[in-house]
Amino acid sequence: MTDFDWQPLLLTLRLATMTTLLLILIGIPLAGWLAFTRWRIKPIAEAVISLPLVLPPSVLGFYFLLAFSPTGFLGEKLLTWLNLRLLFTFEGLVIASIVYSLPFMVHPVQAGLENLPASLREASYTLGKSRRETFLRVLLPNIKPSLLTGVVLSFAHTIGEFGLVLMIGGNLPGQTRVASVAIYDEVELLHYDAANAYALLLLAVSFGILLIVYAVNKKWVIF
């Protein structure tokens, strides 16, 4: 297919990569806090983080649309103070994707940390390690399967986004037209060959990612 447009696929991979990297920085510390905090409103925080699992993407997309709008409070302030526009931009897609995929990073890491024996932390503290050192050098290396699962699920979930990215980003070629939107667009135009090509490539990428995580996790369990 000589006229095949690779841009939506490349944009999708770029979005998934940036979202996953930012979720590593945000989601892992958040999972650590949730795993060990005794704060009374912890259930509320967990419920808020888990909302994307049960809410339709169109609901999140609608509220992001209101928030990012230049006439909305957040959108107006960002445009006035920072000259930053989030609606129908790649940056807006990244922020929305972080919220949408956050539970897929937090939940596996939180579960892995909660399943570690408390004696592991206590031994580290006894040896003079700080909380930060204990978290980074003792706890995280012992939950590698959970970390890998969080990274892979976040990446794969971002690749599969449709309703949310369509409402926030629209269908701007080279800016917000990701592969899932391209498939929808090609089907509407009755270009089934192009839609099938995008779908098969996404299927192959998603299957390959999941195959790697299952294979690696099985190896870690055995050894």
N, C-alpha and C positions, 0 to 999 in steps of 0.2 A: 504494500500500500504506500505508494510514493508520496501521496498528498496527506498522509496521516500527520495530525498535529500533536506533537509530543509535549507541547507546553502545559496542558492541563495536568498531565502525569507528573512532570517535573515540579510544577507548582504544588501539587498534592504532597509530594515527597518533601519539599521544602517546608511546607506548613507542618507536616507531621514531625519532621526533625526538630524544628524550632520549638514546637509545642512540647515535645518530649523532653528536650534539654531544659526548658524552663520548669517543667513539672518535676524534674529531678531536683532542681534547686528549691522548689516550693513544697512539693508533695512529701519528700522524704523527711525533712524536719517536722512538717505538720503531722505526719504519721507517728514520728517519735514522740511528739507532745501528746497525741491522743493515746498512745500506748501506755504512757506512764503517768499522765496527769491524774490528780484526784479532784479536779475542779468539778463542782456540782453541776455546771451547765454543759458538761462534756456531751451528754446525749443530744443536746440541741445542736452543738457543733457538728456532731456526727450526722445528724439528720439533714442539716444544711448541705454538707459535703455530698451526701448521698442522693440529693434531689435529682440530679441529672439521670440517675438510674431509673427513675419512675416517671418523671415528667416527659411529655412529648417534646421533641426538639422544637416544635413550633411555639410552644409556650415560652421556652427559654429565648428563642429567637425573637419573639414579640417584645419581651421585656428588654432584651439587649437593643432592639431597634429603638425603643423609647429612650433608653439610657444614652445611646450613642448619637441620637439625632441632634443636629445643631440647635434645635429649639428646646431640647431637653436640658435638665440641670447639668448633668455630667458632660454631655457633648458640648454645651455652650461654654462651660468653664474651660474645657480642654482647648477648644477652638480660640477662645479669647486670650487665655494665659500662655498657652504653649503652641498655638497655631497648629494643633494636632486634630486631624479629622479621622474618626474611627469607622464611621458608617461607609460601607462600600469601599473598604481599603483592606490590604493584606494585614496591616497591624490590627485592625478590628477583628479579623478572622483569628489571629493568634490569641488575642485576649479571650474571645468567646470560646475557642477550642480548649484553652487552659481550664476554664470553668467546667466545660462539658466533659472533659476527660479526667478531671481531678480525682474522682473516686476510683478510677482504674489504676491510679498510681498509689493512692493512699491506702486503700483497703488491703492489698496483698502485703505491703510493707508493714502496716500496723499489725496484721495477723502474725507475720513472721516474728516481729519484736515481742508480741505478747506471749508467744509460745516458747521464747527463750527462758531458761531457768533463772530465777532471781539471783541465784548464787553467782552467776557470771558477772553481773553488775557489782555485786557486793565485793567479790574478789578483786575486781579492777579498782574500786574505790579504796580498798585496803592497801593496795600497792601504790597508792598516791596518785592515781590517774584522775583527772578532772572529769566532769560530766561530758564535756565536749569530746575529750580524748576517748573516753569509754564508748561513746556513741559511734564515733567515726572509726576507731581502730579495734574495738572489741565486738560491739554488737552488730554493726553492719556487715563485717566480713563473715559473720555466722548466719546470715540470712540471704546468701547469694541467690538461691532459687526465688525467693520472694522479690528481691530487687529486680531480677531479670523478668519475672512475670509482670511486675508493675510497669517496667519500661516497654516491654513488648505489647502489652494490652493498651497502654496509652498511645503508642505509635499506631497500632492497628485500628484502634477506635477512631483516631483522628482521620485516618485514611478513609474510613467508611462514612464520615459525616456527610449529610445531605441537606436536610431541612434547615438546620441552623445556619450553615454557611450560605445557603441560598438566600435566606432572609436578611442576613447581615451583610453579605458581600455582593449579592446579585450575580450577574453573569458577565463580568468584565474580562475580556480576553487578556491574558498576561498579567492580570492583577488579582482577580478573585475567582476566575473560572477554573475550579478544581475538577478532578476527573469525574466525581459523582455528578456534578452539575453538567459536565460535558455529555455524560451518558444520557441524562434526562433530555438535554437539548437535542441530541442526535435522534433520540427516539421520537420526539415531537416532530422532527423534520423528516421522519421515516427513513433516516440513514442508518439502517440496522447493521450494516457491515462495520461502520465506524463505532457504533455503540457496542457491538460485540467485541471489537478489538480493545476498547477501553475496559470493558467488563472482564475480559479474559486476563488482561494484564494485572488488573487489581486483584483478581482471584488468585493469580499465580504469586503475586507479591505477598498477599495475606497468608496463603497456605504455606509459603516458604518460611515466613516469619514464625508462624505457629509451630511448624515442624522443627525449627531450630530450638525454640524454647522448650518444647517437650523432650527433645533429644538431650539437650544440655541438662535439664532438670533431672532426667532419669539417670544420667551419668553421675551427677552430684549425689543423688540418693544412694547409688550403688557404692560409690567410693567415699 
